[in-house]
Amino acid sequence: MDEPVVFSVGEISTLVRQTMEGAFPEVAVRGEVFGAKRNNSGHVYFALKDKENSLSAVCWRGNAETVFPLLKEGLEVVCYGRISAYGATSHYQLIVSRAEPAGQGALLQLLQERKEKLQKEGLFDPARKKPLPFLPSVIGVITSPTGAVIRDIMHRLDERFARHVVLWPVAVQGDGAAEQICQAVSGFNAIPAEGLSLPSGLVPRPNLLIVARGGGSLEDLWCFNEENVARAVAASDIPVISAVGHETDTTLIDFVSDLRAPTPTAAAEIAVPVRSDLQSRLLQQKRALIDKTCHILREKKAAAETLKYRMPSLSSTVEQWIQRLDDKENRLRMAWKNLFGQAQARLNATKNLLDAVSYVRVLEKGFALVTDHKNNPLTRAESIMPNKTITLHFADGQIKALTLPQQQELFK
């Protein structure tokens, strides 16, 4: 009898691990979450349980960001990964790469928890909602490049008011869909105002985004309930219209978007007005403006006519001013006449006073005025020099006289 091969403990552990990994390279395991904890290293350790059994599980740090939020205590989930063995404790475990809630009940429970969490953070607050542009010049659409959704949106836009549309193609269901949608939202927001220059041409920055998908089950639409997608939409600087599923479908991004449209077609209708309606409205406003202007002009004309009849005629006004001028001229003339008369009265009085005291009146009484050759009055005899010419002034004239040499002695 051959002797069995002797293995070391480490060799056995390695063989067991290789055997398990070879037999179960990819599995999906359904169970309830138990004892999920995240280590300081970032790795997550937990267990999946059913009524009688328990399976250890680990999710490495690289996948923990998306897996750990799903690992609610008692929540039934489906974990995807591979079976391996951990030789240090001699037990096998599930290496988890991704996870998802199992069944609609679990999905609805998880969705409600996420809604409550984001609502507490204020991401549903109406005050955060951004107004949509009245007529966006560029619309960014985030959806699948194939299927009826993008065709319906384009067709409706062309019918109402054709706009420049930039499509960011994404998966709208299944693995990687949530990450692609997040990248699309942040990518559109990263485009500068002047646009992004690519080898294929200039990509303009949208001033409105539409995140759209057709109808489906809760599982089909689950990527729009992922927390990272909701946060990306809430953080968008560009206004976002959510248009996921049919009118009765509700996803998490409906609460954080700036406006929810019941269908992708309705999103196109919300995004732009009808061109013909605008033209008709502008025509109506133009007519109303013309009518209003004509009405104002008629009122102004009527007021002017009324004012015209109330105002005196120009000729009448001029005649009145001429009459006023004549009246003032007459008054001025009378004033000058009165002033001149008063001055004449005062002059005559002064003249009479001067006449009363004038030496001429004395001469008329028989007296004479004697002046020297310079016409200076000679009032005293001693001032008369001999052999000098003097003038004798009488009332009716004057004569010249020559003083005698002895005349001065005569008067002594």
C-alpha positions as CSV (number, residue, x, y, z in Angstrom):
1,M,0.0,0.0,0.0
2,D,1.4,3.3,-1.1
3,E,2.1,5.8,1.6
4,P,0.0,9.0,1.3
5,V,1.7,12.2,0.3
6,V,2.6,14.4,3.2
7,F,1.6,18.0,2.8
8,S,2.5,20.9,5.0
9,V,-0.4,23.0,6.5
10,G,0.4,25.8,4.1
11,E,0.4,23.5,1.1
12,I,-3.0,22.1,2.0
13,S,-4.4,25.6,2.5
14,T,-3.1,26.6,-0.9
15,L,-4.5,23.5,-2.6
16,V,-7.9,24.0,-1.0
17,R,-8.0,27.7,-2.0
18,Q,-7.0,26.9,-5.6
19,T,-9.6,24.1,-5.8
20,M,-12.3,26.4,-4.5
21,E,-11.4,29.2,-6.8
22,G,-11.2,26.8,-9.7
23,A,-14.6,25.4,-8.9
24,F,-16.3,28.7,-8.2
25,P,-14.6,31.3,-10.3
26,E,-17.8,33.4,-10.5
27,V,-20.9,33.0,-8.3
28,A,-23.9,34.9,-7.2
29,V,-25.0,34.2,-3.6
30,R,-28.3,35.4,-2.1
31,G,-28.7,35.9,1.7
32,E,-29.3,38.3,4.5
33,V,-26.6,40.7,5.6
34,F,-25.1,40.1,9.0
35,G,-22.4,42.0,11.0
36,A,-21.1,44.2,8.2
37,K,-18.1,46.2,9.3
38,R,-15.6,48.3,7.5
39,N,-12.0,48.0,8.6
40,N,-9.6,51.0,8.9
41,S,-7.9,49.6,5.8
42,G,-11.1,50.2,3.8
43,H,-12.0,46.5,3.4
44,V,-15.5,45.3,4.4
45,Y,-16.1,42.1,6.3
46,F,-19.6,40.6,6.8
47,A,-21.6,37.4,6.5
48,L,-24.5,36.1,4.4
49,K,-27.1,34.0,6.2
50,D,-30.2,32.0,5.5
51,K,-32.3,30.1,7.9
52,E,-29.6,27.4,8.7
53,N,-26.3,28.5,7.1
54,S,-23.8,31.3,7.2
55,L,-21.1,32.3,4.6
56,S,-18.3,34.6,5.4
57,A,-17.7,37.4,2.9
58,V,-15.1,40.1,2.3
59,C,-15.2,43.1,-0.1
60,W,-11.8,44.7,-0.8
61,R,-11.4,48.4,-0.6
62,G,-11.6,49.0,-4.4
63,N,-15.2,47.8,-4.5
64,A,-16.2,48.8,-1.0
65,E,-17.5,52.3,-1.9
66,T,-20.4,50.9,-3.9
67,V,-21.0,47.7,-2.0
68,F,-20.9,48.8,1.6
69,P,-23.9,51.2,1.4
70,L,-26.0,48.2,0.4
71,L,-25.0,46.0,3.4
72,K,-27.8,46.9,5.7
73,E,-28.3,44.6,8.7
74,G,-31.0,42.0,7.8
75,L,-31.3,43.2,4.2
76,E,-31.5,40.4,1.6
77,V,-28.9,41.0,-1.1
78,V,-27.3,39.2,-4.0
79,C,-23.5,39.3,-3.9
80,Y,-21.4,38.6,-6.9
81,G,-17.8,37.3,-6.7
82,R,-15.8,34.2,-6.3
83,I,-15.3,31.5,-3.6
84,S,-11.8,31.4,-1.9
85,A,-10.3,30.1,1.3
86,Y,-8.4,31.8,4.0
87,G,-5.7,29.5,5.3
88,A,-5.0,31.4,8.5
89,T,-8.3,30.4,10.0
90,S,-9.1,27.4,7.7
91,H,-12.4,28.7,6.5
92,Y,-13.8,29.5,3.0
93,Q,-15.3,32.9,2.1
94,L,-17.0,34.8,-0.7
95,I,-14.8,37.5,-2.3
96,V,-17.5,40.1,-3.3
97,S,-17.0,42.4,-6.3
98,R,-20.5,43.9,-6.3
99,A,-23.9,43.6,-4.6
100,E,-27.5,44.5,-5.2
101,P,-30.7,44.2,-3.1
102,A,-32.6,41.0,-3.7
103,G,-36.3,41.4,-4.6
104,Q,-38.5,44.4,-4.8
105,G,-39.1,44.5,-1.0
106,A,-35.4,44.9,-0.3
107,L,-35.0,47.5,-3.1
108,L,-37.9,49.6,-1.9
109,Q,-36.6,49.5,1.7
110,L,-33.1,50.6,0.5
111,L,-34.7,53.3,-1.7
112,Q,-36.7,54.6,1.2
113,E,-33.5,54.7,3.4
114,R,-31.7,56.6,0.7
115,K,-34.5,59.1,0.3
116,E,-34.6,59.8,4.0
117,K,-30.9,60.3,4.1
118,L,-30.7,62.7,1.2
119,Q,-33.8,64.6,2.3
120,K,-32.2,65.2,5.7
121,E,-29.2,66.6,3.9
122,G,-31.4,69.1,2.2
123,L,-30.9,67.8,-1.4
124,F,-34.7,67.8,-2.0
125,D,-35.1,71.4,-0.8
126,P,-37.1,73.4,-3.4
127,A,-34.8,76.4,-2.7
128,R,-32.0,74.4,-4.3
129,K,-33.9,74.0,-7.6
130,K,-32.4,76.0,-10.5
131,P,-34.8,77.7,-12.9
132,L,-34.8,76.3,-16.4
133,P,-33.7,78.5,-19.3
134,F,-36.7,79.8,-21.3
135,L,-35.1,78.8,-24.6
136,P,-31.9,76.8,-24.2
137,S,-29.4,77.2,-27.0
138,V,-27.7,73.8,-26.3
139,I,-29.4,70.8,-24.7
140,G,-27.3,67.9,-23.3
141,V,-29.0,64.5,-23.3
142,I,-27.8,61.7,-21.2
143,T,-29.3,58.4,-22.4
144,S,-28.6,55.3,-24.4
145,P,-27.5,56.1,-28.0
146,T,-29.9,53.4,-29.3
147,G,-33.5,52.9,-28.7
148,A,-36.6,55.0,-28.9
149,V,-35.8,57.5,-26.2
150,I,-33.3,59.7,-28.0
151,R,-35.4,59.5,-31.2
152,D,-38.5,60.6,-29.4
153,I,-36.6,63.5,-27.8
154,M,-35.1,64.7,-31.0
155,H,-38.4,64.3,-32.9
156,R,-40.3,66.3,-30.3
157,L,-37.6,69.1,-30.2
158,D,-37.7,69.4,-34.0
159,E,-41.5,69.7,-33.9
160,R,-41.5,72.4,-31.2
161,F,-38.3,74.4,-31.5
162,A,-35.2,72.8,-33.0
163,R,-32.2,73.2,-30.7
164,H,-28.5,72.1,-30.8
165,V,-28.5,68.7,-29.0
166,V,-25.3,67.0,-27.6
167,L,-25.8,63.3,-26.7
168,W,-23.6,61.7,-24.1
169,P,-24.2,58.0,-24.6
170,V,-24.4,55.9,-21.4
171,A,-25.7,52.5,-20.3
172,V,-29.0,53.0,-18.6
173,Q,-29.2,49.5,-17.0
174,G,-26.9,46.9,-15.5
175,D,-23.2,46.9,-14.5
176,G,-21.4,50.3,-14.7
177,A,-24.6,52.3,-15.7
178,A,-24.5,54.4,-12.5
179,E,-20.9,55.3,-13.0
180,Q,-21.4,56.2,-16.6
181,I,-24.3,58.5,-15.7
182,C,-22.3,60.2,-13.0
183,Q,-19.4,60.7,-15.5
184,A,-21.8,62.2,-18.1
185,V,-23.3,64.7,-15.6
186,S,-19.9,65.8,-14.3
187,G,-18.5,65.8,-17.9
188,F,-21.1,68.2,-19.2
189,N,-20.5,70.5,-16.2
190,A,-16.8,70.4,-16.9
191,I,-17.2,71.9,-20.4
192,P,-16.0,75.5,-20.3
193,A,-18.3,78.3,-21.4
194,E,-16.5,78.7,-24.7
195,G,-16.9,75.0,-25.5
196,L,-14.6,72.1,-25.6
197,S,-12.4,71.7,-28.6
198,L,-12.0,68.1,-29.8
199,P,-10.5,66.6,-33.0
200,S,-14.1,66.0,-34.2
201,G,-15.0,69.7,-33.6
202,L,-16.1,72.1,-30.9
203,V,-18.5,70.7,-28.3
204,P,-20.6,73.5,-26.8
205,R,-21.5,73.7,-23.2
206,P,-25.2,72.9,-22.7
207,N,-27.4,75.2,-20.6
208,L,-29.9,72.4,-19.9
209,L,-29.5,68.6,-19.3
210,I,-32.0,65.8,-19.8
211,V,-31.3,62.5,-18.1
212,A,-33.7,60.0,-19.8
213,R,-34.6,56.4,-20.0
214,G,-37.7,54.4,-21.1
215,G,-39.9,52.5,-18.8
216,G,-39.0,49.3,-17.0
217,S,-39.1,47.4,-13.7
218,L,-37.7,48.7,-10.4
219,E,-34.6,46.6,-11.0
220,D,-34.3,47.9,-14.6
221,L,-34.4,51.5,-13.3
222,W,-32.2,50.9,-10.3
223,C,-29.1,52.7,-11.5
224,F,-31.1,56.0,-11.3
225,N,-31.7,55.2,-7.6
226,E,-28.0,54.9,-6.8
227,E,-26.8,57.4,-4.3
228,N,-23.8,58.5,-6.4
229,V,-26.1,59.3,-9.4
230,A,-28.4,61.3,-7.2
231,R,-25.5,63.3,-5.7
232,A,-24.1,64.0,-9.2
233,V,-27.4,65.4,-10.4
234,A,-27.9,67.5,-7.3
235,A,-24.3,68.9,-7.7
236,S,-24.9,69.9,-11.3
237,D,-24.4,73.6,-12.1
238,I,-26.5,73.1,-15.2
239,P,-30.2,72.7,-14.7
240,V,-31.3,69.1,-15.0
241,I,-34.6,67.6,-16.1
242,S,-35.1,63.9,-15.0
243,A,-37.1,61.8,-17.5
244,V,-36.8,58.2,-16.4
245,G,-39.5,55.6,-17.1
246,H,-43.2,56.2,-17.5
247,E,-45.4,58.7,-15.6
248,T,-46.0,56.3,-12.7
249,D,-42.2,55.5,-12.3
250,T,-40.3,57.4,-9.6
251,T,-36.6,57.3,-9.1
252,L,-34.2,59.0,-6.7
253,I,-33.0,61.5,-9.2
254,D,-36.6,62.8,-9.6
255,F,-36.3,64.3,-6.2
256,V,-32.9,66.0,-6.7
257,S,-33.3,67.2,-10.3
258,D,-34.5,70.7,-11.0
259,L,-37.6,69.4,-12.7
260,R,-39.2,66.0,-13.2
261,A,-40.8,65.1,-16.5
262,P,-43.2,62.1,-16.6
263,T,-41.7,60.8,-19.9
264,P,-38.7,61.6,-22.1
265,T,-41.1,63.1,-24.7
266,A,-42.6,65.4,-22.0
267,A,-39.0,66.4,-21.1
268,A,-38.5,67.7,-24.6
269,E,-41.9,69.6,-24.4
270,I,-40.8,71.1,-21.1
271,A,-37.3,72.0,-22.4
272,V,-38.5,74.3,-25.3
273,P,-41.6,76.3,-26.2
274,V,-43.5,75.9,-29.4
275,R,-41.9,78.1,-32.1
276,S,-45.3,78.8,-33.8
277,D,-46.9,79.7,-30.4
278,L,-44.1,82.2,-29.8
279,Q,-44.5,83.7,-33.2
280,S,-48.3,84.0,-32.6
281,R,-47.7,85.5,-29.2
282,L,-45.2,88.0,-30.5
283,L,-47.7,89.0,-33.3
284,Q,-50.4,89.4,-30.7
285,Q,-48.1,91.6,-28.5
286,K,-47.1,93.6,-31.6
287,R,-50.7,94.3,-32.5
288,A,-51.6,95.1,-28.8
289,L,-48.6,97.5,-28.7
290,I,-49.7,99.2,-32.0
291,D,-53.3,99.5,-30.7
292,K,-52.1,100.9,-27.4
293,T,-49.8,103.4,-29.1
294,C,-52.7,104.5,-31.5
295,H,-55.0,104.9,-28.5
296,I,-52.5,107.0,-26.6
297,L,-51.9,109.1,-29.7
298,R,-55.7,109.6,-30.1
299,E,-56.0,110.7,-26.5
300,K,-53.0,113.1,-26.9
301,K,-54.5,114.6,-30.0
302,A,-57.9,115.0,-28.3
303,A,-56.2,116.7,-25.4
304,A,-54.3,119.0,-27.7
305,E,-57.5,119.9,-29.5
306,T,-59.2,120.7,-26.2
307,L,-56.2,122.8,-25.1
308,K,-56.3,124.6,-28.4
309,Y,-59.9,125.8,-27.8
310,R,-59.1,126.8,-24.3
311,M,-56.0,128.8,-25.3
312,P,-56.6,132.4,-26.8
313,S,-55.6,132.9,-30.4
314,L,-52.1,134.2,-31.2
315,S,-53.4,137.4,-32.8
316,S,-55.7,138.1,-29.8
317,T,-52.7,137.5,-27.4
318,V,-50.5,139.9,-29.5
319,E,-53.2,142.5,-29.5
320,Q,-53.5,142.4,-25.8
321,W,-49.8,142.7,-25.3
322,I,-49.8,145.7,-27.8
323,Q,-52.6,147.4,-25.8
324,R,-50.7,146.7,-22.5
325,L,-47.6,148.2,-24.1
326,D,-49.5,151.3,-25.2
327,D,-51.1,151.6,-21.7
328,K,-47.7,151.4,-20.1
329,E,-46.3,154.0,-22.6
330,N,-49.1,156.4,-21.7
331,R,-48.5,155.9,-18.1
332,L,-44.8,156.5,-18.5
333,R,-45.4,159.6,-20.5
334,M,-47.8,161.0,-17.8
335,A,-45.3,160.1,-15.2
336,W,-42.6,162.0,-17.0
337,K,-44.9,164.9,-17.6
338,N,-45.8,165.1,-13.9
339,L,-42.2,164.7,-12.9
340,F,-41.2,167.4,-15.3
341,G,-44.0,169.7,-14.1
342,Q,-43.0,169.3,-10.5
343,A,-39.4,170.1,-11.4
344,Q,-40.6,173.2,-13.4
345,A,-42.6,174.3,-10.3
346,R,-39.5,174.0,-8.1
347,L,-37.3,175.8,-10.8
348,N,-39.7,178.7,-11.1
349,A,-39.8,179.1,-7.3
350,T,-36.0,179.1,-7.2
351,K,-35.9,181.6,-10.1
352,N,-38.4,183.9,-8.3
353,L,-36.3,183.6,-5.1
354,L,-33.2,184.5,-7.1
355,D,-34.9,187.4,-8.8
356,A,-36.0,188.7,-5.4
357,V,-32.5,188.9,-4.1
358,S,-30.8,189.8,-7.5
359,Y,-28.8,193.1,-7.7
360,V,-30.6,193.7,-10.9
361,R,-33.7,194.6,-9.0
362,V,-31.6,197.1,-7.0
363,L,-30.3,198.7,-10.2
364,E,-33.9,199.2,-11.3
365,K,-34.3,201.4,-8.2
366,G,-31.6,203.9,-9.5
367,F,-28.5,202.3,-8.1
368,A,-25.4,201.4,-10.2
369,L,-22.9,198.6,-9.9
370,V,-19.2,199.6,-10.3
371,T,-16.7,196.9,-11.4
372,D,-13.0,197.1,-12.3
373,H,-11.4,196.0,-15.5
374,K,-11.6,192.4,-14.4
375,N,-15.3,192.8,-13.7
376,N,-14.8,192.5,-10.0
377,P,-17.3,194.6,-7.9
378,L,-15.8,197.8,-6.4
379,T,-17.7,198.3,-3.2
380,R,-15.5,200.9,-1.4
381,A,-14.1,204.2,-2.6
382,E,-10.6,203.4,-1.5
383,S,-10.5,200.5,-3.9
384,I,-10.9,202.8,-6.9
385,M,-7.5,203.6,-8.3
386,P,-6.8,206.8,-10.4
387,N,-6.4,206.5,-14.2
388,K,-8.2,203.2,-14.3
389,T,-11.1,202.1,-16.4
390,I,-14.2,201.2,-14.5
391,T,-17.6,200.0,-15.6
392,L,-20.9,201.4,-14.4
393,H,-23.7,198.9,-14.5
394,F,-27.3,200.4,-14.7
395,A,-30.6,198.7,-15.1
396,D,-30.7,199.4,-18.8
397,G,-27.1,198.9,-19.7
398,Q,-23.5,199.8,-18.8
399,I,-20.9,202.4,-19.6
400,K,-17.1,202.6,-19.2
401,A,-15.4,205.5,-17.3
402,L,-11.9,206.6,-16.6
403,T,-11.0,207.7,-13.1
404,L,-9.3,211.0,-12.7
405,P,-5.9,211.3,-11.0
406,Q,-7.3,213.5,-8.3
407,Q,-10.4,211.5,-7.9
408,Q,-9.0,209.5,-5.1
409,E,-8.4,212.6,-3.1
410,L,-11.9,213.8,-3.7
411,F,-13.3,210.8,-2.0
412,K,-11.2,211.2,1.1
